Amino acid sequence: MRRTLSAALVGAVAAAGALSAQEQPHAFRGATLLPIAGQPIQNGVLVVQGGKITAIGGADTPIPAGAVVHDASGKTIMPGLVDTHSHIGGGDGGDRSTPIHPSVRILDAIDARDDGIQKAQAGGITTANVMPGSGLLLSGQTVYLKLRDGNDIYDLAYCQDVLRDICGGMKMANGTNPRGEPPFPGTRARAASMMRERFVRAQEYRDKARRAGGMDKVTPRDLEMEGLVEVLDGRRTVHFHTHRADDILTALRLAQEFGFRIVLHHVSEAWKVADDIARSGASSSIIVVDAPGGKLEAIDTRYENGVALERAGALVAFHTDDGITDSRWFLRQAGLGVRAGMSRERALEAMTIAGARMLGLQDRVGTLERGKDADFVVLSGDPLSVYTRVEQTWVEGSKVFDFADANDRMYAVGGFGVFRDGAAHAHEGEEGH
């Protein structure tokens, strides 16, 4: 059984499987290529093999002998979309027993056959940061997923060994969501105070571990402290839910005080403090909500958040917060950003490489470049057009969504709950795909 194999053997088996499925090269020619790392290429050629991009260029780019050639004339091909904040997979995080849960891992609750994953593929998303909710000050560890067709978390997680490797970040929140009756903080000031107290304890635990000769030498182990030490050491990025300008600045103060890496999420009032965010060096993952409703603390959100952050020089990406917005319509956030004043270049980066940088995955995904993972989306037209649809989604050189396939098309156009428990999610060698 796969779960009883050593970490090294699991990695070797997975790599061998990917290569065997991708020994034959695939070439896509005739499309407009949007590398993100450079200027658009008209009538371009993209070649993938072994799960990687092996060539990208103009019409004269050599195509290997024996390649499967796809005529993509009239189409647009861009990198797979990176969703920096999602709740697909049916997972959950900490409970109401305490407001701080650093040892809780959402990967322990992810259902790889959840239909939300297939809907995300239908939206062109190939990488997602799946998070616990924001009802706690710290609701647990997030997980970075590669949206392959898979049966379990081992098939989707970016890390090779989910027991030993760091597979994601840490979810924190402030503002209205985590407030409540004791043991929860009743005020914003108390919320910040409780997190400071816990980080100070983590600093003391780290010092104890150093004196003992390593984290694995501390007895008894404290899993909560271990999770926070990973944050303090910069090995686990904090993904921080925050809306109001004052809450944004509080989150930045905590990050500065304890030296952790932070990605600000939502930041509804980023336009009020964009220069402060830029000076701090923090990244911002924003959402464009194009329907009425929501919470009072987000009442001052503006479509201009993206352009304000761009002009300030801060790194900005978009996210879905699925199911707040549907993963299938993720691309329209870039269009709405441009409508509000963002440049086309930064808006497309905000769907791809900017999010990859926030997750520390920029060496693998986010652009179409030789040597990177063959994650890309075939579009019917320009990505900023409301009339454009995702026609195909490819992950590591394997097609995971095809609008021409009847089952896949249902994920793209059907309503909520069209399929349950992966009923239409078949794999190679199974019926129905």
C-alpha positions in Angstrom: 0.0 0.0 0.0 1.3 3.5 -0.8 0.9 4.8 2.7 3.3 2.2 4.1 6.1 3.1 1.7 9.0 5.2 2.8 9.0 8.9 1.8 11.8 8.4 -0.7 10.0 5.4 -2.3 6.7 7.3 -2.5 8.5 10.2 -4.3 10.2 7.8 -6.7 6.9 6.0 -7.5 5.1 9.2 -8.0 7.8 10.6 -10.3 8.0 7.4 -12.3 4.2 7.4 -12.8 4.3 11.1 -14.0 7.1 10.4 -16.4 5.6 7.3 -17.9 2.3 9.2 -18.6 4.3 12.0 -20.2 7.0 10.2 -22.3 5.3 11.3 -25.5 5.7 15.1 -26.0 2.7 17.3 -26.8 3.0 20.4 -28.9 0.4 23.2 -29.0 0.8 25.5 -32.0 -1.0 28.5 -33.5 -2.2 30.0 -30.2 -1.4 33.4 -28.7 0.9 32.5 -25.8 0.9 34.7 -22.7 4.1 33.6 -20.9 3.6 36.3 -18.1 7.4 36.2 -17.9 7.6 38.1 -21.2 5.7 39.6 -24.0 2.8 37.7 -25.7 3.8 35.4 -28.6 1.5 35.4 -31.6 1.2 32.2 -33.5 3.3 30.5 -30.8 4.4 27.0 -30.1 4.4 25.4 -26.6 6.0 21.9 -26.1 5.6 19.9 -23.0 7.0 16.5 -22.0 7.7 14.7 -18.7 5.4 17.0 -16.9 7.5 20.0 -17.8 7.6 22.8 -20.4 10.4 21.9 -22.7 10.1 24.7 -25.3 8.1 27.9 -25.9 8.5 30.3 -28.8 7.3 31.5 -32.1 6.0 29.6 -35.1 9.5 28.4 -36.0 10.0 26.6 -32.7 11.1 23.0 -33.4 8.5 20.3 -32.6 10.0 17.0 -31.5 9.5 14.0 -33.7 6.6 11.8 -32.6 4.9 14.7 -30.7 1.1 14.8 -30.4 0.4 18.1 -32.2 -2.6 20.2 -31.1 -3.9 22.9 -33.4 -4.6 25.8 -31.0 -5.2 28.4 -33.7 -7.4 31.2 -32.5 -6.9 30.2 -28.8 -5.0 31.8 -26.0 -2.7 29.8 -23.7 -1.6 31.1 -20.4 -0.1 29.6 -17.2 -2.5 27.7 -14.9 -4.2 30.1 -12.4 -3.0 30.2 -8.8 -5.7 30.7 -6.2 -4.1 32.0 -3.0 -7.2 31.5 -0.9 -9.7 28.7 -1.3 -11.9 26.4 0.7 -12.4 23.6 -1.8 -12.0 20.0 -0.8 -14.5 20.0 2.0 -11.9 20.5 4.8 -12.1 22.3 8.1 -9.8 23.6 10.8 -9.9 24.3 14.5 -13.0 24.2 16.6 -14.6 26.6 19.2 -12.8 25.0 22.2 -10.0 27.6 21.9 -9.3 30.5 19.5 -5.8 29.4 18.6 -5.0 26.0 16.9 -1.5 26.0 15.4 -1.3 22.2 15.3 -4.5 21.6 13.3 -3.8 20.6 9.7 -6.5 21.1 7.1 -4.8 18.4 4.9 -6.1 15.9 7.4 -9.7 16.8 6.3 -9.3 17.2 2.5 -11.4 15.1 0.2 -9.6 14.7 -3.1 -12.8 13.7 -4.8 -14.8 16.8 -3.7 -16.6 18.3 -6.7 -15.2 21.7 -5.8 -11.8 20.5 -7.0 -13.2 19.6 -10.4 -15.0 23.0 -10.6 -11.7 24.7 -9.9 -10.1 22.8 -12.7 -13.0 24.0 -14.9 -12.1 27.6 -14.0 -8.4 27.1 -15.0 -7.1 26.9 -11.5 -4.1 24.5 -11.2 -2.7 25.5 -7.8 -4.7 26.4 -4.7 -3.9 27.4 -1.1 -6.7 25.6 0.7 -7.4 27.2 4.1 -9.3 26.6 7.3 -12.0 29.3 8.0 -11.5 32.7 9.7 -13.7 32.2 12.7 -10.7 31.8 15.0 -7.6 33.9 15.7 -5.6 31.1 14.4 -7.5 28.2 12.8 -4.7 26.0 11.6 -2.3 25.1 8.9 -3.2 25.6 5.3 -2.2 23.2 2.4 -0.9 24.0 -1.0 -2.5 21.8 -3.6 -1.6 21.0 -7.2 -5.0 20.3 -8.8 -4.2 17.0 -10.4 -6.8 14.3 -10.9 -6.2 12.4 -7.6 -7.7 9.9 -5.2 -6.3 11.3 -1.9 -4.2 14.1 -0.4 -1.0 12.3 -1.3 -1.9 12.9 -5.0 -2.6 16.6 -4.6 -0.3 18.0 -1.9 2.8 19.9 -3.2 5.1 18.3 -0.6 6.4 14.8 -1.1 5.9 13.7 2.5 2.9 15.0 4.2 4.1 13.7 7.6 7.4 15.5 7.6 7.4 18.3 5.0 5.8 21.7 5.4 2.9 21.6 3.0 1.4 25.0 3.5 1.1 28.2 5.6 -0.7 29.2 8.7 -4.2 30.8 8.8 -4.7 33.8 11.1 -7.5 36.3 11.4 -8.6 39.5 13.1 -11.5 41.9 13.0 -15.1 40.8 13.5 -14.8 37.0 12.7 -12.7 35.7 15.7 -14.4 37.8 18.4 -16.8 36.3 20.9 -17.3 35.3 24.5 -14.4 33.8 26.5 -12.2 31.9 25.8 -12.5 34.0 22.6 -11.5 37.7 22.6 -14.3 40.1 23.1 -12.4 43.0 21.6 -9.9 43.7 18.8 -7.3 44.8 21.3 -7.6 41.6 23.3 -7.4 39.6 20.1 -3.9 41.1 19.3 -2.9 40.6 22.9 -3.7 36.9 22.9 -1.7 36.3 19.8 1.3 38.2 21.2 1.2 36.1 24.4 1.2 32.9 22.3 4.1 34.0 20.1 6.1 35.0 23.1 5.6 31.4 24.4 6.7 30.1 21.1 9.9 32.2 21.2 10.6 30.7 24.6 9.9 27.2 23.3 12.3 27.8 20.4 15.0 28.9 22.8 14.4 25.7 24.8 14.7 23.6 21.6 18.0 25.3 20.7 19.4 24.5 24.1 18.2 20.9 23.8 19.9 20.5 20.4 16.8 20.6 18.2 13.1 20.6 18.1 13.0 16.8 18.1 14.9 16.7 21.4 12.3 18.7 23.4 10.3 16.6 25.8 7.4 16.5 26.1 6.6 17.7 22.6 4.2 20.6 22.1 2.7 20.4 18.6 1.1 23.8 19.0 4.5 25.4 19.8 6.1 23.5 17.0 3.7 25.0 14.5 4.3 28.6 15.8 8.0 28.1 15.7 7.8 27.2 12.0 6.1 30.6 11.6 8.7 32.4 13.6 11.5 30.7 11.6 10.0 31.8 8.3 9.3 28.2 7.2 5.6 28.7 7.3 3.9 31.8 5.8 1.1 33.4 7.7 -2.0 34.0 5.6 -3.9 36.7 7.5 -7.6 37.4 7.1 -8.2 41.1 7.6 -10.5 43.8 6.3 -10.5 47.2 8.0 -7.6 49.6 7.7 -6.9 49.5 11.4 -7.0 45.7 11.4 -4.6 45.6 8.5 -2.1 47.8 10.4 -2.5 45.5 13.5 -1.6 42.5 11.4 1.4 44.3 10.0 2.5 45.2 13.6 2.3 41.6 14.7 4.4 40.5 11.7 7.0 43.2 12.3 7.2 42.4 16.1 7.7 38.7 15.6 9.4 38.7 12.3 7.1 36.4 10.4 6.3 36.4 6.7 2.8 37.6 6.0 0.3 37.6 3.2 -2.7 39.9 3.9 -6.0 38.4 2.7 -9.1 40.3 1.6 -7.8 43.7 2.8 -11.1 45.4 1.9 -9.7 48.8 2.9 -6.3 48.3 1.3 -6.9 51.5 -0.7 -6.7 53.5 2.6 -3.3 52.1 3.6 -1.7 50.9 0.4 1.5 52.8 1.1 1.8 51.3 4.6 1.4 47.8 3.1 4.0 48.5 0.4 6.5 49.9 3.0 6.1 46.8 5.1 7.0 44.5 2.3 3.8 42.5 2.8 1.9 40.9 0.0 -1.8 41.2 -0.5 -4.2 38.6 -1.8 -7.5 40.4 -2.7 -10.9 39.4 -3.7 -13.3 41.2 -6.1 -16.8 40.5 -4.9 -19.2 41.4 -7.7 -22.4 40.7 -5.9 -24.1 42.6 -3.0 -24.0 41.3 0.6 -21.3 40.5 3.1 -20.2 41.9 6.4 -20.2 45.4 7.8 -16.5 45.6 8.2 -16.1 45.1 4.4 -18.5 47.9 3.5 -15.7 50.2 2.3 -14.2 47.6 -0.1 -13.5 49.0 -3.6 -12.7 47.5 -7.0 -9.7 50.0 -6.9 -7.9 48.0 -4.2 -5.8 46.3 -6.9 -4.8 49.5 -8.6 -4.0 51.2 -5.3 -1.7 48.4 -4.3 -0.1 48.3 -7.8 0.6 52.0 -7.7 2.1 51.7 -4.2 4.4 49.0 -5.4 3.0 46.1 -3.3 2.8 42.6 -4.6 -0.9 41.8 -5.2 -2.8 38.6 -6.2 -6.4 37.7 -6.6 -8.2 34.8 -4.9 -11.7 33.2 -4.9 -12.3 32.4 -1.2 -14.4 29.7 -2.8 -17.4 29.4 -2.0 -17.6 33.2 -1.5 -16.9 33.5 -5.2 -17.0 30.5 -7.6 -13.7 29.1 -8.7 -15.2 28.6 -12.2 -15.4 32.4 -12.7 -12.0 33.2 -11.2 -10.6 34.9 -14.4 -13.2 37.7 -14.3 -11.5 39.1 -11.3 -8.6 40.2 -13.5 -11.0 41.8 -15.9 -12.7 43.7 -13.1 -9.3 44.8 -11.8 -8.4 46.3 -15.2 -11.8 47.9 -15.4 -11.0 49.7 -12.1 -7.6 50.9 -13.3 -5.0 48.1 -12.9 -2.6 47.5 -15.8 -3.3 44.5 -17.9 0.2 43.1 -17.1 -0.2 43.3 -13.3 -3.8 42.0 -13.4 -2.6 38.8 -15.3 0.3 38.5 -13.0 -2.1 38.7 -10.1 -3.8 35.5 -11.4 -0.5 33.6 -11.8 3.0 34.5 -10.8 2.1 36.9 -8.0 0.2 34.2 -6.2 2.9 31.6 -6.9 5.4 34.0 -5.2 3.1 34.3 -2.1 3.1 30.5 -1.8 6.9 30.2 -2.4 6.1 28.2 -5.6 7.4 30.6 -8.2 10.2 28.3 -9.3 7.6 25.7 -10.4 4.5 27.5 -11.6 3.1 30.9 -12.5 4.7 31.5 -15.9 5.2 29.6 -19.1 9.0 29.1 -19.1 11.2 26.2 -20.1 11.8 23.9 -17.1 8.6 24.9 -15.2 5.7 22.5 -14.5 3.5 22.1 -17.6 0.5 23.8 -15.9 -1.5 25.8 -18.4 -4.9 26.8 -19.6 -6.3 26.9 -23.1 -8.8 29.8 -23.5 -11.3 30.5 -26.3 -10.1 34.1 -26.4 -8.6 37.0 -24.5 -8.5 36.2 -20.7 -10.0 39.6 -19.8 -13.1 39.2 -22.0 -16.4 38.2 -20.4 -17.1 36.1 -23.5 -13.9 33.9 -23.0 -14.3 30.5 -21.5 -11.8 27.9 -20.3 -11.6 25.2 -22.9 -8.9 23.0 -21.4 -6.8 22.9 -18.2 -3.6 20.9 -18.1 -1.6 20.0 -15.0 2.0 18.7 -15.3 1.3 17.8 -19.0 -2.0 15.9 -18.2 -5.4 17.2 -19.3 -7.6 17.5 -16.2 -10.5 19.5 -17.8 -11.9 19.6 -21.3 -15.0 21.6 -22.1 -15.6 19.3 -25.1 -16.1 16.3 -22.7 -19.7 16.0 -21.5 -18.8 15.2 -17.9 -16.2 18.0 -17.6 -18.6 20.4 -19.2 -21.1 19.8 -16.5 -18.6 21.0 -13.9 -18.2 24.2 -15.9 -21.9 25.0 -16.5 -23.9 23.0 -13.9 -25.2 24.4 -10.6 -24.0 23.7 -7.1 -23.9 20.0 -6.3 -24.2 18.8 -9.8 -22.0 15.9 -8.8 -21.5 14.5 -5.3 -18.5 12.6 -3.9 -16.7 12.6 -7.2 -19.3 10.5 -9.0 -18.2 11.9 -12.4 -14.6 12.2 -11.5 -13.1 9.3 -13.3 -9.4 8.6 -14.0 -7.5 7.0 -16.8 -8.6 3.4 -17.1 -11.9 4.1 -15.4 -15.3 4.4 -17.0 -16.7 7.8 -17.8 -13.7 9.9 -18.7 
